[in-house]
Amino acid sequence: MKVYRYQDTLHPGGDEDNPSAYVEVYLQTFDVLRETPKGIWIGYSNFSGWKRFVNLSAKKKYACLSEEDALISFKARKERQVEILEYQLRYAKEALAKAGYRRGK
C-alpha cells in the first residue's frame, strides 16, 4: 500500500532577478511499513531508516491515502503559509514605519 504527499521546492537562480529561478511541485510516494489501530507507519522500503507515524484519524496528516486528498492537503498548507507570511510582512512593515524607516533611504 502507498500513501502520498505533495511537496514544493524552490530552485533559486543566480540572484533574485534571475528568471531561471523556479518552484517545483511534486508528488512524493511512501510505502506503508506497518498498520496500527490508530494509524500507519510510513517510510521507504529500501531500508533508508526514515520512518514516520501518520495518525489516520487526525485532521492534518503528513501523508494521505489518495493523491486527490494529498493535493487538497498541499493546497491547505500553502494557503496557511501565505496567511502567516502576509501577517509577518505586515508586522515587519509596521515596525519599520514606527522606527521612521523610509524605503530607498
PEVENVEN-V865573 format. One line per field, one symbol per residue. ss: DSSP state (H for helix, E for strand, L for the rest). psi: psi as a letter, one per 40 degrees, with the letter a starting at -180 (. if undefined). burial: + if it has 9 or more other ideal C-beta (glycine too) atoms within 8 Angstrom, else -. Layout:
ss = ???
psi = ???
burial = ???
This chain:
ss = LEEEEEEEEEELLLLLLLLLLEEEEEEEEEEEEEELLLEEEEELLLLLLLEEEEELLLLLLLLELLHHHHHHHHHHHHHHHHHHHHHHHHHHHHHHHHLLLLLLL
psi = iiiihhiihhgiadieeheehihhhihhhiihdiiideaihiaheefeehiihhheeidhidiieiddddddddddddddddddddddddddddddddefhhhe.
burial = --++++-+----+----+--+------+-++++-----+++++--------+-+-+----+-++----++++++---+---------------------------
